[in-house]
Amino acid sequence: MPNIVLFSGSSHHDLSQKVADRLGLDLGKVITKKFSNQETCVEIGESVRGEDVYIVQSGCGEINDNLMELLIMINACKIASSSRVTAVIPCFPYARQDKKDKSRAPISAKLVANMLSVAGADHIITMDLHASQIQGFFDIAVDNLYAEPAVLQWIKENIPEWKNCIIVSPDAGGAKRVTSIADRLNVDFALIHKERKKANEVDRMVLVGDVKDRVAILVDDMADTCGTICHAADKLIDAGAVKVYAILTHGIFSGPAISRINQAPFEAVVVTNTIPQEEKMKSCPKIQVIDISMILAEAIRRTHNGESVSYLFSHTTLRLNKTMADKPDISEVSSFDKSKLKKTETQEKNPLPTKEVIEQEKAAGSS
């Protein structure tokens, strides 16, 4: 079995380091820089011949530069004779441009998928795609992981009144996501119908459902300028909600987002760390972060060992996910044998593949 090599792009080094720590690996040596004319230059600093390469690069910050950097890193590893190159993209760039919703509109998500395939990627690992159909844009394997198990865990641990809550979708497109969470918590759900005059501007909102005297939890896959969720929070308070929380997988928070959140009636705005949030947390005390590095690390471990990843679609790992404030305890997690990564050794150190878990995986696979 080939060895594993984990590289980090420049978009989210902190998350890459957390994933590496969870796996007991050191990040691979790579130098990324720009020429004076702003061309991106990447130098892989170690041999990847015959290796199983994973490159962690999120679609955030300088998105176009980071995307180009990822493509160059994939191609550099591919032409250096790596056995397989997997792009780990926690937040997929251009995911909102996934359909032709008006004349002459581009389907940019499909273009990004083509670019990744042509660059040489053999496999994609991402999280909470804006539309699951984006997986069909690829001719290579795509694992779309879900933050839902970590979200359910956060709700149960941090909202005392969660049994009297109602899960709310800020738009009709998120109804499926919200009903799934509501069913697993055994609570009711509601949704808000919105009409847009143009992108990033909401014209009118209509609440469908009863939130009076209940804790309302807004759930969405991403928030950019936060106009939608802040309008939705005001609507829920006006409708009689006692408290309002927002839980988002990707907290983009561009433009006036932080000031809007500070002025909105949220108890907390919870996001995952698919996008760096440290600076935004300093400006907005309402923002809380769920660490999803364990989910990504376990997906990488299972992919490398040829194990099923479907268990992660409906479960967190058996150990609790830690928040950003916690330092990862490497002694608690599985590690790789850097020289020869034997499957049996990994299983001894990681208690996941027990008889009970294997039965759960088989049940999940058959469903």
PLY file of the C-alpha trace (Angstrom):
ply
format ascii 1.0
element vertex 367
property float x
property float y
property float z
element edge 366
property int vertex1
property int vertex2
end_header
0.00 0.00 0.00
1.43 3.44 -0.88
2.29 5.90 1.85
0.10 8.93 2.47
1.25 12.52 1.96
-0.85 15.46 3.15
-0.24 18.93 1.68
-1.80 22.23 2.70
-2.69 25.06 0.38
-2.45 28.63 1.65
-6.21 29.20 2.09
-6.68 27.51 5.49
-3.43 26.26 7.00
-4.93 25.96 10.48
-7.53 23.40 9.37
-4.88 21.46 7.42
-2.69 21.31 10.54
-5.62 20.08 12.64
-6.34 17.32 10.10
-2.66 16.36 10.09
-2.62 16.24 13.90
-5.70 14.03 13.93
-3.96 11.62 11.57
-0.62 11.73 13.35
1.09 13.10 10.23
3.38 15.99 9.42
2.24 18.28 6.64
4.17 17.77 3.40
6.75 20.33 2.34
5.40 22.75 -0.23
6.33 26.34 -1.08
3.74 28.62 -2.67
4.67 32.10 -3.84
3.85 34.69 -6.46
6.03 36.19 -9.14
6.10 39.97 -9.51
3.40 39.74 -12.20
1.17 37.85 -9.70
1.54 34.43 -11.33
1.28 31.61 -8.78
4.32 29.38 -8.33
4.24 26.08 -6.42
7.25 23.95 -5.45
6.65 20.49 -3.96
9.50 19.97 -1.52
9.51 16.17 -1.21
9.10 13.07 -3.34
5.53 11.95 -4.06
6.38 9.15 -6.51
3.91 6.30 -5.96
2.33 8.06 -2.97
-1.33 8.65 -2.05
-1.52 12.47 -2.02
-4.17 14.60 -0.28
-4.24 18.38 -0.81
-6.35 20.49 1.58
-7.49 23.78 0.05
-10.75 25.56 0.89
-12.65 27.93 -1.37
-12.26 31.07 0.72
-10.19 34.24 0.97
-8.68 35.09 -2.39
-10.82 32.45 -4.07
-9.46 32.72 -7.60
-5.82 32.67 -6.48
-6.46 29.77 -4.11
-8.28 27.79 -6.80
-5.41 28.33 -9.23
-2.94 27.30 -6.53
-4.90 24.08 -5.93
-4.94 23.25 -9.65
-1.19 23.80 -9.92
-0.52 21.67 -6.81
-2.67 18.83 -8.20
-0.89 18.96 -11.54
2.55 19.16 -9.92
1.85 16.00 -7.88
0.31 14.20 -10.82
3.25 14.74 -13.17
5.59 13.79 -10.31
4.17 10.24 -10.58
1.96 10.13 -7.49
-0.34 7.09 -7.47
-3.46 9.11 -6.62
-4.25 12.77 -5.94
-7.26 13.68 -3.80
-8.39 17.30 -3.48
-9.90 17.98 -0.05
-12.05 21.09 -0.59
-14.08 21.79 2.59
-15.87 24.75 0.97
-16.33 24.20 -2.77
-15.72 27.42 -4.77
-18.36 28.75 -7.18
-20.90 26.27 -5.76
-23.74 28.80 -6.01
-23.30 29.10 -9.78
-24.64 25.60 -10.36
-27.47 26.22 -12.85
-28.47 28.43 -15.74
-31.11 30.50 -13.95
-31.28 33.23 -16.61
-30.25 33.80 -20.20
-26.52 33.65 -20.92
-25.68 32.75 -17.31
-22.57 30.56 -16.86
-22.58 27.28 -14.94
-19.29 28.07 -13.21
-19.42 25.11 -10.80
-19.27 22.78 -13.81
-16.28 24.72 -15.15
-14.47 24.32 -11.82
-15.24 20.59 -11.88
-13.74 20.32 -15.38
-10.63 22.25 -14.31
-10.04 19.97 -11.32
-10.42 16.86 -13.48
-8.12 18.18 -16.22
-5.51 19.21 -13.63
-5.27 15.54 -12.63
-7.44 15.08 -9.52
-8.55 11.47 -9.05
-10.94 12.05 -6.17
-12.70 14.98 -4.47
-13.64 15.24 -0.79
-15.86 18.20 0.06
-18.50 19.19 2.60
-22.13 20.31 2.27
-22.22 21.24 -1.40
-24.69 24.04 -2.13
-26.49 21.59 -4.42
-25.78 17.85 -4.25
-26.16 17.63 -8.02
-22.74 19.27 -8.35
-21.35 15.77 -7.78
-22.73 14.92 -11.22
-20.52 17.59 -12.81
-17.53 15.31 -12.18
-16.48 12.14 -14.00
-14.32 11.22 -10.97
-15.35 10.06 -7.48
-16.76 12.76 -5.19
-17.45 12.32 -1.46
-19.81 15.03 -0.24
-19.55 14.89 3.56
-22.23 16.37 5.80
-21.87 18.63 8.82
-25.31 17.47 10.01
-24.05 14.92 12.61
-21.79 17.56 14.19
-24.66 20.09 14.09
-27.01 17.67 15.87
-24.37 17.07 18.53
-23.85 20.82 19.04
-27.59 21.45 19.39
-28.00 18.74 22.04
-24.97 19.89 24.02
-25.43 23.68 23.85
-29.17 24.41 23.66
-30.88 23.28 26.90
-34.36 23.81 25.40
-33.62 21.82 22.22
-36.58 19.47 22.79
-38.90 22.49 22.49
-37.15 23.95 19.46
-38.24 24.32 15.84
-35.82 24.00 12.93
-36.27 26.73 10.34
-35.02 26.95 6.76
-34.40 30.55 5.59
-35.44 29.55 2.05
-37.39 26.82 0.28
-34.21 25.32 -1.20
-33.01 24.23 2.26
-36.22 22.38 3.15
-34.70 18.93 2.68
-31.74 19.76 4.96
-34.04 21.15 7.66
-36.52 18.25 7.58
-33.65 15.78 7.97
-32.39 17.54 11.12
-35.93 17.97 12.50
-36.69 14.27 12.00
-33.52 13.20 13.81
-34.27 15.55 16.72
-37.97 14.60 16.63
-39.07 18.26 16.53
-41.11 20.41 14.14
-39.79 22.45 11.25
-40.76 25.63 9.43
-39.51 27.47 6.38
-39.33 31.01 5.10
-40.19 31.81 1.51
-38.11 34.68 0.15
-38.25 36.66 -3.04
-35.13 38.37 -4.37
-35.00 41.48 -6.55
-31.36 40.67 -7.34
-28.45 38.65 -5.91
-27.64 39.32 -2.22
-30.80 41.44 -1.77
-34.02 40.00 -0.30
-37.30 41.71 -1.21
-40.01 39.90 0.81
-40.17 37.03 3.32
-43.12 34.86 4.36
-42.93 32.46 7.34
-44.64 29.08 6.92
-45.00 27.41 10.33
-45.67 28.26 14.00
-42.69 29.42 16.09
-44.58 31.14 18.93
-42.99 30.59 22.39
-40.33 28.27 20.95
-36.60 28.31 20.33
-36.01 28.78 16.61
-32.88 27.35 14.98
-32.11 28.66 11.50
-30.12 26.12 9.46
-28.45 26.79 6.10
-25.43 25.60 4.16
-23.77 29.01 3.87
-24.14 32.69 4.70
-22.40 35.40 2.69
-23.62 38.95 3.36
-26.09 37.55 5.95
-29.03 39.62 4.69
-31.23 36.54 4.46
-30.59 35.06 7.90
-30.76 38.46 9.65
-34.11 39.26 7.99
-35.24 35.75 8.91
-34.22 36.26 12.57
-36.26 39.49 12.76
-39.21 37.67 11.17
-39.00 34.84 13.74
-38.84 37.25 16.69
-41.85 39.14 15.32
-43.67 35.79 15.03
-43.12 35.08 18.75
-39.92 33.01 18.90
-38.27 33.09 22.34
-34.69 32.71 21.08
-33.10 32.49 17.65
-29.93 30.56 16.76
-28.31 30.27 13.33
-26.28 27.22 12.32
-24.36 27.41 9.04
-21.82 25.06 7.49
-19.86 27.73 5.59
-19.59 31.17 7.20
-18.35 33.35 4.34
-19.32 36.62 6.09
-18.36 39.14 3.43
-19.28 42.83 3.16
-21.62 44.04 5.92
-22.17 40.54 7.36
-20.47 41.08 10.74
-22.27 44.35 11.50
-25.60 42.78 10.51
-25.02 39.81 12.84
-24.08 42.13 15.72
-27.34 44.04 15.27
-29.53 40.95 14.72
-31.35 39.20 17.62
-29.26 36.02 17.54
-28.27 34.14 20.67
-25.41 32.61 18.66
-24.34 32.15 15.05
-22.65 28.74 14.76
-20.43 27.86 11.80
-17.92 25.14 11.01
-14.26 25.88 10.38
-14.37 25.04 6.67
-13.47 28.74 6.37
-11.12 30.55 8.82
-13.12 32.45 11.44
-10.55 33.69 13.95
-10.57 37.35 12.84
-14.36 37.44 12.51
-14.80 35.98 16.01
-12.85 38.93 17.40
-15.29 41.36 15.76
-18.43 39.39 16.60
-18.76 37.56 19.95
-21.93 35.80 18.72
-19.96 33.62 16.30
-19.14 30.12 17.57
-17.23 27.47 15.65
-17.59 23.69 15.33
-14.33 21.93 14.43
-14.88 19.49 11.54
-11.24 18.43 11.21
-12.07 15.01 12.72
-14.66 14.33 10.00
-12.19 15.24 7.24
-9.40 13.25 8.88
-11.57 10.16 9.25
-12.72 10.49 5.62
-9.07 10.63 4.51
-8.17 7.61 6.68
-11.07 5.55 5.35
-10.40 6.57 1.73
-6.74 5.62 2.03
-7.57 2.24 3.59
-10.31 1.51 1.06
-13.01 1.55 3.74
-16.57 2.84 3.45
-17.08 6.57 4.02
-20.90 6.34 4.22
-20.76 5.93 8.02
-19.72 9.59 8.26
-22.84 10.73 6.40
-25.01 10.08 9.44
-22.60 9.85 12.38
-19.85 11.83 13.97
-16.86 9.74 14.94
-17.21 7.95 18.27
-15.16 10.64 19.96
-16.61 14.08 20.55
-15.77 16.79 18.03
-13.82 19.54 19.69
-14.51 23.25 19.34
-11.96 25.74 18.06
-11.00 26.61 21.64
-9.86 23.05 22.31
-6.48 21.77 21.26
-6.67 18.41 19.51
-5.61 15.57 21.78
-3.50 13.46 19.44
-3.44 10.61 21.94
-7.21 10.18 21.50
-7.22 9.78 17.74
-6.02 7.29 15.19
-2.58 7.69 13.68
-0.78 6.48 10.59
2.31 4.36 10.40
4.27 6.86 8.31
6.57 4.23 6.85
4.09 1.60 5.83
0.54 2.34 7.11
-0.74 -1.12 7.85
-4.48 -1.40 8.07
-4.37 -3.68 11.09
-2.21 -1.23 13.04
-4.62 1.61 12.27
-7.56 -0.48 13.42
-5.82 -1.31 16.68
-5.31 2.38 17.45
-8.73 3.48 16.23
-11.76 1.89 17.94
-14.14 2.75 15.08
-14.31 -0.61 13.25
-16.03 -2.50 16.11
-18.68 -5.14 15.46
-21.44 -2.68 16.38
-20.11 0.01 14.03
-19.63 -2.46 11.16
-23.27 -3.53 11.53
-24.30 0.13 11.46
-22.26 0.67 8.31
-23.88 -2.32 6.61
-27.33 -1.01 7.54
-26.42 2.45 6.23
-25.06 0.94 3.02
-28.14 -1.17 2.38
-30.41 1.85 2.89
0 1
1 2
2 3
3 4
4 5
5 6
6 7
7 8
8 9
9 10
10 11
11 12
12 13
13 14
14 15
15 16
16 17
17 18
18 19
19 20
20 21
21 22
22 23
23 24
24 25
25 26
26 27
27 28
28 29
29 30
30 31
31 32
32 33
33 34
34 35
35 36
36 37
37 38
38 39
39 40
40 41
41 42
42 43
43 44
44 45
45 46
46 47
47 48
48 49
49 50
50 51
51 52
52 53
53 54
54 55
55 56
56 57
57 58
58 59
59 60
60 61
61 62
62 63
63 64
64 65
65 66
66 67
67 68
68 69
69 70
70 71
71 72
72 73
73 74
74 75
75 76
76 77
77 78
78 79
79 80
80 81
81 82
82 83
83 84
84 85
85 86
86 87
87 88
88 89
89 90
90 91
91 92
92 93
93 94
94 95
95 96
96 97
97 98
98 99
99 100
100 101
101 102
102 103
103 104
104 105
105 106
106 107
107 108
108 109
109 110
110 111
111 112
112 113
113 114
114 115
115 116
116 117
117 118
118 119
119 120
120 121
121 122
122 123
123 124
124 125
125 126
126 127
127 128
128 129
129 130
130 131
131 132
132 133
133 134
134 135
135 136
136 137
137 138
138 139
139 140
140 141
141 142
142 143
143 144
144 145
145 146
146 147
147 148
148 149
149 150
150 151
151 152
152 153
153 154
154 155
155 156
156 157
157 158
158 159
159 160
160 161
161 162
162 163
163 164
164 165
165 166
166 167
167 168
168 169
169 170
170 171
171 172
172 173
173 174
174 175
175 176
176 177
177 178
178 179
179 180
180 181
181 182
182 183
183 184
184 185
185 186
186 187
187 188
188 189
189 190
190 191
191 192
192 193
193 194
194 195
195 196
196 197
197 198
198 199
199 200
200 201
201 202
202 203
203 204
204 205
205 206
206 207
207 208
208 209
209 210
210 211
211 212
212 213
213 214
214 215
215 216
216 217
217 218
218 219
219 220
220 221
221 222
222 223
223 224
224 225
225 226
226 227
227 228
228 229
229 230
230 231
231 232
232 233
233 234
234 235
235 236
236 237
237 238
238 239
239 240
240 241
241 242
242 243
243 244
244 245
245 246
246 247
247 248
248 249
249 250
250 251
251 252
252 253
253 254
254 255
255 256
256 257
257 258
258 259
259 260
260 261
261 262
262 263
263 264
264 265
265 266
266 267
267 268
268 269
269 270
270 271
271 272
272 273
273 274
274 275
275 276
276 277
277 278
278 279
279 280
280 281
281 282
282 283
283 284
284 285
285 286
286 287
287 288
288 289
289 290
290 291
291 292
292 293
293 294
294 295
295 296
296 297
297 298
298 299
299 300
300 301
301 302
302 303
303 304
304 305
305 306
306 307
307 308
308 309
309 310
310 311
311 312
312 313
313 314
314 315
315 316
316 317
317 318
318 319
319 320
320 321
321 322
322 323
323 324
324 325
325 326
326 327
327 328
328 329
329 330
330 331
331 332
332 333
333 334
334 335
335 336
336 337
337 338
338 339
339 340
340 341
341 342
342 343
343 344
344 345
345 346
346 347
347 348
348 349
349 350
350 351
351 352
352 353
353 354
354 355
355 356
356 357
357 358
358 359
359 360
360 361
361 362
362 363
363 364
364 365
365 366
